[in-house]
Every structure is written in structure tokens, then in C-alpha cells.
Amino acid sequence: MARPASPIRRSPNAPQGRAASRLQQATAPEAASERLHKALASAGLGSRREMEEWIAEGRVQVNGETATVGSKVGPRDVVKVSGRRVYLRFDEKRTRILIYHKSEGEIVSRDDPGGRATVFDALPRLRGSKWIAVGRLDYNTDGLMIFTTSGDLANRLMHPRFEVEREYAVRVLGELTEDMIAELLAGVELDDGPAQLQSCFAAGGEGANRWYRVVIKEGRKREVRRLFEHLGLTVSRLTRIRFGPIVLPPQLRRGQKTELDDDLVAQVMRWAGMEASPRRKTRGVPDKHTRKPRIR
């Protein structure tokens, strides 16, 4: 049976077979490449600085050889981190942001030798990337936790030089005087250096317990608690209600999570001075809520 004619006409002098294959390889455009630490951060393994540290420590291999800081990789390169293959994306690098209402009694760690519950236990699994926690909350603090697949975005939100605001609802055993508030706003000396509140105002309460809303621009360990302890006051409840432009939704209860849609992700990235990532085809919203999270 005769083979049907091809709809593509060939030049009689065009190379065929292996010769054509070699010509295609020789004339094909060079695959896109970028700095290794940037590609690893874009894959959601951590911030660029962390990735540079991993490379310097010899934890990263490219095509079977130990990588060096500043090296580049492309789609055809085989990259391994600590012996495990990492699949990098060089086309559409979509940034995902998920918010979670952390409960007291959870730790912000991927693994705990004591077997305590971690915030990562509640997160959806990812393929080819991982959730990066934007900042931490201590064991006895609840409230807003942000997770993203973008190491660059996490760095923009966490690094001290960007001075991103964190807002907390604080319940105190006792009452702040005007002089105490003035002292906290002016700054006090803690064990690890000076610290201060950006704002502080009363938010109600009766009897021995008083509520306050405070804003800080750092994320040092137990900083809010230590500021109040410096004045001899004990924090009996601490809840983070805002981190940068993202506000904890009132309807998001403890232990619940929700993923921001493309429009909100774009707003956050623009707020951080970054270019918005390509839109996702579908929206992943693990928990059902009728109202969208609010971006300031």
C-alpha cells in the first residue's frame, strides 16, 4: 500500500536521517540557563542565601560533580541536593502562597525529635518544590503563618532590612501605663540588643487581663513577650494577626489553611516589589471559605 504523501514539502537538497538530526542539534537555540542558587530558590528549597550556603558546603551536585557558587544550570542538567534529585523548572515558575492559622502547641519545624505536632503536618504535599515558612511563631503563640514556594518572596518578607511589619493581639496580666507604652515605643535594651514597638494601643479587656494591639518590624525569638517582660508584665496570650500585607481572615479557625488565588498572589508580589508570576490554571483551596483573605 502506497504511503500517503507528506503535507510538508522538502527541498531536494535538504539533509535527511542522521545528518538532519546533527544539523538540528547544531542549530537549535541554546537552552535557557540561570544561576544555580537562584534556580534552587525558585524551586522552593529556600532563600537564595541559604542555597548559596548549601552550594558552598558541597551539598549540591550538577551532573555528578560538586557545584560551586556562581555556577549556572539549564533544563538538561541533573541537579542533586544531599544525594536526592531536584527537578528545576525553567519555564513558568508559579509562586504559591498559603496561609495557616497556627494553634498553640505546634512547632514551626519539619521534624521534631520529641514527636510534637508541627505546622508542616497540616500542609498539602508538593511535587518538585516545598513550602517555605515565612517567619516563625513559638510553641505557645498562635495566629497567622505564611508559607510560599518562592524563596525570593520569603526572603523579601523575612529579612530585617525590609522591615516588614508584624501585628499581634496581646493579652497581658496587668495594665500598661502611658509611661510604659512610651518606653516601649522609644525602645528598650534586651539581651540581644535594642528593641521597640512601632505602635501600641489598648484593645479592651476586663479585670486582670488587658488586650493590646502591637506592631513590630523584626522577627527575633519571643521578642514581643520579652518586651513586656522587660516591664515586669506577663503575656498570657499572643496571636499574630497580620504579617506585612496579609491579614489573618476572621473566619479562618485554628488548624485551618487556605491558599491565595492568583490575583491575591500578584498583589502580594507587587507589594514586595517583585514581578507577578504566571497564573495557575487551577486554584488550590484546601479548606472552603466564602470570603477571600484580605491583602492590605
Summary of the structure (lengths in Angstrom):
residues: 296
radius of gyration: 25.3
end to end distance: 69.7
largest distance: 98.1
contacts: 801
relative contact order: 0.13
helix: 23%
strand: 26%
